[in-house]
Amino acid sequence: MDLEQLLERITPEIYANLQRAIELGKWHDGRVLSKEERQLCLQAVIAYGEKNLVEEERAGFVDMTEEKKKKRDNKIEQLEKAGVQPLNFIGK
């Protein structure tokens, strides 16, 4: 099963359970998440959010004013001119 097939099977309830597991560091039955499980849950939550949620509801969303967006874009432009490449996330 590839990532796209997996994401199609995630329901809002599963998404909420994954978020809760990440926040608490354990599954609903009390078992502790391993480092690998936490990483996989984070990847699934981020990928699901990119595909299914509006920007404001996604993991890591930061509300920015237009002025802050311009400053950020200018900084990115300066970094690109200096040869620094930004990270590209799934779906971008």
DSSP file (Angstrom, degrees, kcal/mol; ACC not computed):
  #  RESIDUE AA STRUCTURE BP1 BP2  ACC     N-H-->O    O-->H-N    N-H-->O    O-->H-N    TCO  KAPPA ALPHA  PHI   PSI    X-CA   Y-CA   Z-CA
    1    1 A M              0   0    0      0, 0.0     2,-0.1     0, 0.0     0, 0.0   0.000 360.0 360.0 360.0 129.1    0.0    0.0    0.0
    2    2 A D     >  -     0   0    0      1,-0.1     4,-2.2     4,-0.0     5,-0.2  -0.357 360.0 -96.3 -90.1 175.5    1.5    3.4   -1.0
    3    3 A L  H  > S+     0   0    0      1,-0.2     4,-2.7     2,-0.2     5,-0.2   0.887 121.6  53.4 -60.1 -42.7    1.1    6.7    0.9
    4    4 A E  H  > S+     0   0    0      1,-0.2     4,-1.9     2,-0.2    -1,-0.2   0.913 109.7  48.0 -60.9 -43.2   -1.8    7.9   -1.2
    5    5 A Q  H  > S+     0   0    0      1,-0.2     4,-0.9     2,-0.2    -1,-0.2   0.903 112.3  49.9 -64.1 -40.3   -3.8    4.7   -0.6
    6    6 A L  H >X S+     0   0    0     -4,-2.2     3,-0.8     1,-0.2     4,-0.6   0.926 109.3  50.7 -63.2 -45.0   -3.1    5.0    3.1
    7    7 A L  H >< S+     0   0    0     -4,-2.7     3,-0.9     1,-0.3    -1,-0.2   0.849 104.5  58.2 -63.2 -34.3   -4.2    8.6    3.2
    8    8 A E  H 3< S+     0   0    0     -4,-1.9    -1,-0.3     1,-0.2    -2,-0.2   0.769 104.9  52.0 -66.2 -24.4   -7.5    7.8    1.5
    9    9 A R  H << S+     0   0    0     -4,-0.9     2,-0.5    -3,-0.8    -1,-0.2   0.571  84.2 102.9 -89.1 -10.1   -8.3    5.4    4.3
   10   10 A I    <<  -     0   0    0     -3,-0.9    -3,-0.0    -4,-0.6    -4,-0.0  -0.635  56.8-162.9 -78.3 122.2   -7.7    7.8    7.1
   11   11 A T     >  -     0   0    0     -2,-0.5     4,-2.8     1,-0.1     5,-0.2  -0.523  36.2-102.3 -94.0 166.5  -11.0    9.1    8.5
   12   12 A P  H  > S+     0   0    0      0, 0.0     4,-2.3     0, 0.0     5,-0.1   0.862 125.1  53.6 -56.5 -34.1  -11.5   12.2   10.6
   13   13 A E  H  > S+     0   0    0      2,-0.2     4,-2.2     1,-0.2     5,-0.1   0.923 109.6  45.8 -67.1 -43.9  -11.8    9.9   13.6
   14   14 A I  H  > S+     0   0    0      2,-0.2     4,-2.6     1,-0.2     5,-0.2   0.916 111.4  53.6 -63.4 -42.5   -8.5    8.2   12.8
   15   15 A Y  H  X S+     0   0    0     -4,-2.8     4,-2.4     1,-0.2    -2,-0.2   0.925 109.4  47.8 -57.0 -46.6   -6.9   11.6   12.2
   16   16 A A  H  X S+     0   0    0     -4,-2.3     4,-2.4     1,-0.2    -1,-0.2   0.886 111.0  51.4 -63.3 -39.3   -8.1   12.8   15.7
   17   17 A N  H  X S+     0   0    0     -4,-2.2     4,-2.3     2,-0.2    -2,-0.2   0.891 109.6  49.6 -65.2 -39.3   -6.7    9.6   17.3
   18   18 A L  H  X S+     0   0    0     -4,-2.6     4,-2.2     2,-0.2    -2,-0.2   0.922 111.3  49.3 -64.6 -43.8   -3.3   10.1   15.6
   19   19 A Q  H  X S+     0   0    0     -4,-2.4     4,-2.5     1,-0.2    -2,-0.2   0.928 111.6  48.9 -59.4 -45.3   -3.2   13.7   16.8
   20   20 A R  H  X S+     0   0    0     -4,-2.4     4,-2.6     1,-0.2     6,-0.3   0.901 109.5  51.9 -63.1 -41.6   -4.1   12.6   20.3
   21   21 A A  H  X>S+     0   0    0     -4,-2.3     4,-2.2     1,-0.2     5,-0.6   0.902 111.0  47.9 -62.3 -40.9   -1.4    9.9   20.3
   22   22 A I  H  <5S+     0   0    0     -4,-2.2    -2,-0.2     2,-0.2    -1,-0.2   0.934 113.4  47.6 -64.1 -45.9    1.2   12.4   19.2
   23   23 A E  H  <5S+     0   0    0     -4,-2.5    -2,-0.2     1,-0.2    -1,-0.2   0.896 122.3  33.4 -63.3 -42.2    0.1   14.9   21.9
   24   24 A L  H  <5S-     0   0    0     -4,-2.6    -1,-0.2     2,-0.3    -2,-0.2   0.697  99.6-129.1 -89.9 -20.7    0.1   12.3   24.7
   25   25 A G  T  <5S+     0   0    0     -4,-2.2     8,-2.1    -5,-0.3     2,-0.3   0.660  79.1  76.9  78.7  15.6    2.9   10.1   23.5
   26   26 A K  B   <S-A   32   0A   0     -5,-0.6    -2,-0.3    -6,-0.3     6,-0.3  -0.989  81.1-104.8-152.8 158.9    0.8    7.0   23.9
   27   27 A W    >   -     0   0    0      4,-3.2     3,-2.2    -2,-0.3     6,-0.0  -0.271  45.8 -97.0 -77.1 169.5   -2.0    5.1   22.2
   28   28 A H  T 3  S+     0   0    0      1,-0.3    -1,-0.1     2,-0.1   -11,-0.0   0.749 125.1  56.7 -61.9 -23.0   -5.6    5.1   23.4
   29   29 A D  T 3  S-     0   0    0      2,-0.1    -1,-0.3     1,-0.0    -2,-0.0   0.391 123.1-103.2 -90.3   4.7   -4.9    1.8   25.2
   30   30 A G  S <  S+     0   0    0     -3,-2.2     2,-0.1     1,-0.3    -2,-0.1   0.276  73.9 140.0  97.7 -11.9   -2.0    3.3   27.2
   31   31 A R        -     0   0    0     -5,-0.1    -4,-3.2     1,-0.1    -1,-0.3  -0.459  56.3-115.2 -67.7 137.6    0.9    1.8   25.2
   32   32 A V  B     -A   26   0A   0     -6,-0.3    -6,-0.3    -2,-0.1     2,-0.3  -0.505  26.7-116.9 -74.5 138.1    3.7    4.3   24.7
   33   33 A L        -     0   0    0     -8,-2.1     2,-0.1   -12,-0.2    -1,-0.1  -0.552  26.4-131.5 -72.1 135.8    4.5    5.4   21.1
   34   34 A S     >  -     0   0    0     -2,-0.3     4,-2.5     1,-0.1     5,-0.2  -0.375  28.0-103.9 -76.5 168.1    7.9    4.4   19.9
   35   35 A K  H  > S+     0   0    0      1,-0.2     4,-2.1     2,-0.2     5,-0.1   0.910 124.5  49.1 -59.2 -42.1   10.1    7.0   18.3
   36   36 A E  H  > S+     0   0    0      2,-0.2     4,-2.6     1,-0.2    -1,-0.2   0.908 109.9  50.6 -65.5 -42.2    9.3    5.5   14.9
   37   37 A E  H  > S+     0   0    0      1,-0.2     4,-2.6     2,-0.2    -2,-0.2   0.906 109.8  50.7 -62.1 -41.5    5.6    5.4   15.6
   38   38 A R  H  X S+     0   0    0     -4,-2.5     4,-2.5     2,-0.2    -1,-0.2   0.923 111.3  48.3 -62.0 -44.1    5.6    9.1   16.6
   39   39 A Q  H  X S+     0   0    0     -4,-2.1     4,-2.4     2,-0.2    -2,-0.2   0.917 112.9  47.4 -62.6 -44.0    7.4   10.0   13.4
   40   40 A L  H  X S+     0   0    0     -4,-2.6     4,-2.4     2,-0.2    -2,-0.2   0.895 111.7  50.5 -65.9 -39.6    5.0    8.0   11.2
   41   41 A C  H  X S+     0   0    0     -4,-2.6     4,-2.8     2,-0.2    -2,-0.2   0.921 110.3  50.1 -63.1 -43.6    2.0    9.5   13.0
   42   42 A L  H  X S+     0   0    0     -4,-2.5     4,-2.5     1,-0.2     5,-0.2   0.921 110.8  49.2 -60.7 -44.3    3.4   13.0   12.5
   43   43 A Q  H  X S+     0   0    0     -4,-2.4     4,-2.6     1,-0.2     5,-0.2   0.919 112.9  47.4 -61.1 -43.6    3.9   12.3    8.8
   44   44 A A  H  X S+     0   0    0     -4,-2.4     4,-2.8     2,-0.2     5,-0.2   0.913 112.2  49.1 -65.2 -43.2    0.4   10.9    8.4
   45   45 A V  H  X S+     0   0    0     -4,-2.8     4,-2.3     2,-0.2    14,-0.2   0.920 114.5  44.9 -63.0 -44.6   -1.2   13.9   10.3
   46   46 A I  H  X S+     0   0    0     -4,-2.5     4,-2.3    -5,-0.2    -2,-0.2   0.936 116.0  45.8 -65.8 -46.4    0.7   16.4    8.2
   47   47 A A  H  X S+     0   0    0     -4,-2.6     4,-1.6    -5,-0.2    -2,-0.2   0.907 113.6  49.1 -64.9 -42.2    0.0   14.7    4.9
   48   48 A Y  H  X S+     0   0    0     -4,-2.8     4,-2.7    -5,-0.2     5,-0.3   0.923 111.4  50.2 -61.9 -44.1   -3.7   14.2    5.7
   49   49 A G  H  X S+     0   0    0     -4,-2.3     4,-2.1    -5,-0.2    -2,-0.2   0.901 108.1  52.2 -61.9 -42.4   -4.0   17.8    6.7
   50   50 A E  H  < S+     0   0    0     -4,-2.3    -1,-0.2     1,-0.2    -2,-0.2   0.865 118.6  37.6 -60.6 -36.2   -2.4   19.0    3.4
   51   51 A K  H  < S+     0   0    0     -4,-1.6    -2,-0.2    -5,-0.2    -1,-0.2   0.819 131.5  21.0 -86.1 -32.6   -4.8   16.9    1.5
   52   52 A N  H  < S+     0   0    0     -4,-2.7     2,-0.3    -5,-0.2    -3,-0.2   0.572 105.3  70.5-120.0 -11.7   -8.0   17.3    3.4
   53   53 A L  S  < S-     0   0    0     -4,-2.1     2,-0.1    -5,-0.3     5,-0.1  -0.797  75.7-110.5-115.4 152.9   -8.0   20.4    5.7
   54   54 A V    >>  -     0   0    0     -2,-0.3     3,-1.8     1,-0.1     4,-0.6  -0.417  44.6-101.8 -70.7 157.5   -8.2   24.1    5.1
   55   55 A E  G >4 S+     0   0    0      1,-0.3     3,-1.2     2,-0.2    -1,-0.1   0.842 119.5  57.1 -52.3 -41.9   -4.9   25.9    5.8
   56   56 A E  G 34 S+     0   0    0      1,-0.3    -1,-0.3     5,-0.1     5,-0.1   0.711 107.6  48.6 -66.1 -20.6   -6.1   27.3    9.2
   57   57 A E  G <4 S+     0   0    0     -3,-1.8    -1,-0.3    -8,-0.1    -2,-0.2   0.483  88.9 108.5 -97.5  -4.4   -6.8   23.7   10.5
   58   58 A R  S X< S-     0   0    0     -3,-1.2     3,-1.7    -4,-0.6     2,-0.1  -0.346  81.5 -91.5 -77.3 154.0   -3.5   22.1    9.5
   59   59 A A  T 3  S+     0   0    0      1,-0.3    -1,-0.1   -14,-0.2    -2,-0.1  -0.406 111.9  16.3 -60.3 132.4   -0.8   21.1   11.9
   60   60 A G  T 3  S+     0   0    0      1,-0.2    -1,-0.3    -2,-0.1     2,-0.1   0.526  83.9 162.2  83.6   5.9    1.7   23.9   12.4
   61   61 A F    <   -     0   0    0     -3,-1.7     2,-0.5    -5,-0.1    -1,-0.2  -0.374  18.1-168.9 -63.7 133.8   -0.5   26.6   11.0
   62   62 A V        -     0   0    0     -2,-0.1     2,-0.4     2,-0.0    -1,-0.0  -0.987  19.6-133.0-124.9 119.5    0.7   30.1   12.0
   63   63 A D        -     0   0    0     -2,-0.5     2,-0.4    -7,-0.1    -2,-0.0  -0.574  30.9-171.7 -73.3 125.1   -1.7   33.0   11.3
   64   64 A M        -     0   0    0     -2,-0.4     2,-0.1     4,-0.0    -2,-0.0  -0.951  19.7-131.1-124.7 139.9    0.3   35.8    9.6
   65   65 A T     >  -     0   0    0     -2,-0.4     4,-2.2     1,-0.1     5,-0.2  -0.354  36.9-103.5 -74.9 165.8   -0.6   39.4    8.7
   66   66 A E  H  > S+     0   0    0      1,-0.2     4,-2.3     2,-0.2     5,-0.2   0.876 122.2  54.9 -59.2 -38.4    0.2   40.6    5.2
   67   67 A E  H  > S+     0   0    0      1,-0.2     4,-2.1     2,-0.2    -1,-0.2   0.917 108.8  46.9 -63.1 -43.3    3.2   42.6    6.6
   68   68 A K  H  > S+     0   0    0      1,-0.2     4,-2.6     2,-0.2    -1,-0.2   0.880 110.1  53.9 -66.0 -37.2    4.6   39.5    8.2
   69   69 A K  H  X S+     0   0    0     -4,-2.2     4,-2.8     2,-0.2    -2,-0.2   0.907 108.2  49.7 -62.9 -40.9    4.0   37.5    4.9
   70   70 A K  H  X S+     0   0    0     -4,-2.3     4,-2.5     2,-0.2    -2,-0.2   0.919 111.3  48.6 -63.9 -43.2    5.9   40.1    2.9
   71   71 A K  H  X S+     0   0    0     -4,-2.1     4,-2.3     2,-0.2    -2,-0.2   0.921 113.0  48.3 -62.0 -43.6    8.9   40.0    5.4
   72   72 A R  H  X S+     0   0    0     -4,-2.6     4,-2.6     2,-0.2    -2,-0.2   0.933 112.0  48.5 -61.8 -46.5    8.9   36.2    5.2
   73   73 A D  H  X S+     0   0    0     -4,-2.8     4,-2.3     1,-0.2    -1,-0.2   0.885 111.1  50.6 -62.8 -39.0    8.8   36.3    1.4
   74   74 A N  H  X S+     0   0    0     -4,-2.5     4,-2.3     2,-0.2    -1,-0.2   0.902 110.6  49.4 -64.1 -40.8   11.6   38.8    1.3
   75   75 A K  H  X S+     0   0    0     -4,-2.3     4,-2.4     2,-0.2    -2,-0.2   0.913 110.8  49.8 -64.7 -42.7   13.7   36.6    3.6
   76   76 A I  H  X S+     0   0    0     -4,-2.6     4,-2.6     1,-0.2    -2,-0.2   0.916 110.1  51.2 -61.2 -43.1   13.0   33.6    1.4
   77   77 A E  H  X S+     0   0    0     -4,-2.3     4,-2.1     1,-0.2    -2,-0.2   0.908 109.9  49.3 -61.0 -42.7   14.0   35.5   -1.6
   78   78 A Q  H  X S+     0   0    0     -4,-2.3     4,-1.4     2,-0.2    -1,-0.2   0.908 111.7  48.9 -63.0 -42.4   17.3   36.6    0.0
   79   79 A L  H  <>S+     0   0    0     -4,-2.4     5,-2.8     1,-0.2     4,-0.2   0.903 110.0  50.9 -65.0 -41.2   18.1   33.0    1.1
   80   80 A E  H ><5S+     0   0    0     -4,-2.6     3,-1.4     1,-0.2    -1,-0.2   0.895 108.2  52.4 -63.8 -39.2   17.4   31.7   -2.4
   81   81 A K  H 3<5S+     0   0    0     -4,-2.1    -1,-0.2     1,-0.3    -2,-0.2   0.826 107.1  53.7 -64.0 -30.5   19.7   34.4   -3.9
   82   82 A A  T 3<5S-     0   0    0     -4,-1.4    -1,-0.3    -5,-0.2    -2,-0.2   0.452 126.1-103.6 -83.0  -0.5   22.4   33.2   -1.4
   83   83 A G  T < 5S+     0   0    0     -3,-1.4     2,-0.5     1,-0.3    -3,-0.2   0.545  76.1 137.8  92.4   7.5   21.9   29.6   -2.7
   84   84 A V      < -     0   0    0     -5,-2.8    -1,-0.3    -6,-0.2    -2,-0.1  -0.768  41.7-149.1 -89.1 128.3   19.9   28.2    0.2
   85   85 A Q        -     0   0    0     -2,-0.5     3,-0.1    -3,-0.1     2,-0.1  -0.816  12.2-126.6 -99.6 134.7   17.0   26.0   -1.0
   86   86 A P        -     0   0    0      0, 0.0     2,-0.2     0, 0.0    -1,-0.0  -0.356  32.9 -97.4 -72.3 158.1   13.8   25.8    1.1
   87   87 A L        -     0   0    0     -2,-0.1     2,-0.5     1,-0.0     0, 0.0  -0.512  32.3-144.6 -71.9 142.9   12.4   22.5    2.2
   88   88 A N        -     0   0    0     -2,-0.2     2,-0.1    -3,-0.1     3,-0.1  -0.960  15.5-158.2-111.8 122.8    9.6   21.0    0.0
   89   89 A F    >   -     0   0    0     -2,-0.5     3,-1.9     1,-0.2   -42,-0.0  -0.442  39.1 -63.2 -94.4 170.4    6.9   19.1    1.8
   90   90 A I  T 3  S+     0   0    0      1,-0.3    -1,-0.2     2,-0.1   -40,-0.0  -0.213 121.9  16.2 -52.5 134.5    4.5   16.5    0.4
   91   91 A G  T 3         0   0    0     -3,-0.1    -1,-0.3     1,-0.1    -2,-0.0   0.505 360.0 360.0  81.8   4.7    2.2   17.9   -2.3
   92   92 A K    <         0   0    0     -3,-1.9    -2,-0.1     0, 0.0    -1,-0.1   0.407 360.0 360.0-108.2 360.0    4.2   21.0   -2.9
